[in-house]
Amino acid sequence: MTEATAATEPTEPTEPTEATEAAEATAPAITSFDHAERRIWSGKAEPYADTYARLCAHLVPALLDAAEVGPGTRVLDVGCGTGTVTAAAVVRGASVYAADTDPGMAAATRRAVPGVTPHIARLPELPYPDATFDAAVGNFVLNHVGRPRAALAELHRITRPGGRVAVTIWRSPGAPGQSLIGRAAQAAGLTRPTWLPALAPQDDFPRTPEGLAALLDTAGLLGAECSETAWEHRCDPDTWWAGAERGIGAIGQVLNSGGAEGMAAARRAYDDLCTEFRTREGLLVLPHVALLAAGTV
């Protein structure tokens, strides 16, 4: 996971068992993790668009390829954010539907892609009948749901037989660029707020190609495959810092937990650490690594 979305490594995952699956069937759709995510992302559409949206756009073409999205494809972009995936699918000639939990994000997609009217909806409960879509895609959405397996099962439900489901997540352990601000926060003595829960162990899974492919498999998707993509994200230091400073993701909550004094200390540490990634032109070159998985209904 990138520090744009998380400040700590995931807890040790628990392999799915019959008991786990039975517990999932009776578990509440909305967990404490989901509630925290809503709190984190409320009102964050603009700062996200200004900072981390370009980073998360890197895998969009490959995501749509994996879902076989083309002219006439009826596709759902779940967790549409500020509309990057939706816009790219429209350019391909697809019939695009979009959904996001946060009203601000849905409004941002509506502004970015005027022909699409996003629904305000959350995983794992989407307001669509069974087998509605030819494809369903989620770009870094599983990082933000409390029950990832149930979320994938819901995408399976709303996709027709033979249709495709494709998702991306951040790999863990990640690349060095993903932990830059987290290292600065740690140097400043900042820690994860007590109100910010980690994913429950029974809901977690290994953020590896094998772990994500297995998660798709347990959600009932056929022929699940997962690939890993590494790239260098280039941006100026102030832009990279601004996302967390403005409260984006769990790392944003950590950074803001120490007040003005803690923020200033973390910024000093950040400026020192940036020398590891800074080019002669003053830009940061930040290595990232993410996973892309897809399967057939």
N, C-alpha and C positions, 0 to 999 in steps of 0.2 A: 504494500500500500504506500502511496505517496504521502508526504507530510501535509499535502493539501487536504487530505481526508482523514489522516490518523496520526497520532503522536506516539503510539507505542506499538510493539509487535503484537499480533493476535495471540490469544491464549492457546495453549496446547489443544488441538482439535480432538474431538471424540468421533471415532468411526461410527457410522450409522448402524444401528442394530434394530431388531424388531421392537424392542422396548422403546428405543429412541423414536422410531417412526410412529408407534402408538401414542407416545407422549406428544408428538407434533400434531397429531390429529385432533387432540383435545386442548392444545396450547392456545392461548389468546393470540389473535392475529397481530395485535400491536403490543410490543414488548417495551421494557424500559429503555432499551437501546433505540427503538424507533422514536419514542418520545423525545429522547435527547437529540436525535438527528433533526427532528422538526424544530426544536429550539435553536440548534446550531444554524440551520439554513434559512430560518425565517428572515426575510428582508435582505437576503444576501445575493440576489440576482445581479444587481449592478456591480458590486465588488468582484463577484465571480467572473462576470463578463470582462471586466477590466484586467484581470490577473490570470487565473488558472484555466480559463476556458480554452485558450489556444493550446495549452499543454494537452488537455483532454481531447482535443480535436485530432490529435496525431493519428489515431487508429480508426477514425471514422470510415475512410474508403475501404479498408480491409474488413471492418465490421459489416458493412453493407454487402461486400462481396461474399462473405461467409454466409450471410442470410439469403443470398441469391436475389437481392433486391434490384429490380430493373423495371422497364416500362410496364405499367399495369399492375405491378405487385401491390397487393393490399397489405400494408405494413404498419405495425404499431411501434412508435418510438417511446418506450417507457422510461420515465425519469428524464424527460426531454430537456431539462435545464434551460439554457438560453437559446436553444433551437438549432444547434450546429448539425446534429444528425438529421433532424427533420428537414432542414434546408437542403442538405446533400441528397437525401432520398427524393425530394421533390425534383431536383435537377435531373435525376435519373429517370423521371417519368413515372414514379410510383404514386399510388394512391395512399397518402400518408395520414395517419392518425397519431396523436401525441397525448401524453399524459404525464403529470408531475404532481407530487404531493403538495408542493409549495405554490400558492397562488401567484406569487411574484415571478417565479420561474415560468409558470404557464403563460403569464402575461408577456414575459420577455419573448417566448417562442411565438406568441401571436403577433407581436410587433415585427419580429424577424422574418416570419413566414406568413404574410397576411391571408393566404388561402387556406390555412389550417387553423382549426379551433381546438386547442388543447383542452382535455378534461382535467379537472383536479381530482386525482385518484391515487391510490397507494397500493403497493404490493404488501401482502399477497391477495388483496381483494380488489380486482379490477371490474369496472361496470360493463363488461362485454360478454355476450353469450359465448358458449362453447364454439370452437372452430371458426371464429370470426375472421381471422387474418391468415394470409399466406406466409407471413413472417412476423417475428417479434424480435426487437433488438433493444439492448440495454447497455449504454456506454458508461462503464464504471458505476453502475447502479447497485450491484450486489455489495459494494463497499458500504452502502448506506441503509441496508435493511437488516432487521433483527433476526429474520428467519430466511436465510438465503435459499435453503432447499425448498421451502414452501413457496418462495418467490418464483423459482424456476418451474415448479409444478404448476403455478398459476399461468406462466407464459406458455407452458405446454397445453394447458386447458383451452386457452383462447386462440391457439393456432390450429389450423386444419390438419388432418392427416396428410403426411407428405410435406408439410410446410417446415420452415426452418426457424430455429431459435438461436440467436448469437448474442454473446455478452463479452464484455471486457472487465478486467479487474487489475489492480496493481499487484505485482508479484511481491512476495515476502519470503526471505529477506530481499530488500530492494537494492537498487544501485545507489552509489554515493550521493548523487544529486538529490535524492529523495529525502535524505535525512539532514540536510544542511541547517534548516531553521530549528529542527528538533535538537540538534547538537548545541546550537546557540542557546536555546531555552534551558537545556540541561546545564550548560556552563554558568548560566545565571541563577541556577538553583530553583527554576520553575518546575512544577510538577502537575500532573493531571488533576483537574478539579474533582472533588469527591462526587459531585452530581453527575459526572460524565461516565457512564458505565461502559465496560468492554462488552463485546459480544459474549453471550452465554456459551460455556464450553460445549454443550451439546449441540449448539447451532453453528459452531465454528468449523472450519475445514482448512486443510493446507493450501496456502496460496502458491501453489506450484502447478506446472502443467498437468501432472498426474492427479493432483488433488482437485483441480477445477473440472477436469474431464470426468472424474469419478462422481462429482456432485451432479453434473448433468445426467450422468447415467442413472443415479438414484432418483432423479426427478422424472425418469421415464423417457428421456430423449435417446434416440437410437444413433449409433455410430458416432458418439461424441468424440470430438478431437479438440486438442488445445495446443496452441503454438505460443511461443515467447518472442516478444519484440523488444529490442533495446535500441535507444536512440539518445541523442544529445539535444536537450531543450535549451535554446538560447534566449536570454532575456536580460534586461538590465537589472542590477541589484535592487534598486528601489521598487521596481514592479514585483519582483519575486517576494520581497519582504512585505509589500503592501497587502497581499492577499491574506496572510496570517494576521497582520496587524489589524486588519478590518474584520477579523473574526471568522475567516473561512476555515471550515473543517475543525477537527479535534485539535490540531496544532494551534489554530487560532484561539481556541479556548484556553489552552495552556499558556500561550503567550500573553493573553490578557488577564490571566489569573493573578499576576503579581503587581497589578496597578502600574502607575507611571514609572516608578522606580525599577520594578522588575522588567518592564518593557525596555527601558533605557539600557539596563545592564545586558539584556539579551541582544539589543541592537549593536552594542559595542563588541560583543562576542561574535555576532554575525559578520560585522565588517572585517574582523580579523580572519574568520574562516573563509570568507569569500575569496581570499587570495589564492586558495587551492583551485578555484574554478574560473578565475577572471582572465579574459583575453587582453591583448595589448590595447584593444579598442575600448576596454572597460566593461564588456558584456560578460555575463556568466554563461558557461557551457556546462550544463547540469545533466549527467547521465541518469536516465530513467529506464525502467524495465517493466513491461506490462504483459498480461496474458489475454489471449483471445480464444474463446471456445465456442463451438457450435455443434448442434445436433439436429436430428430430424424427428418430427412428431410421427 
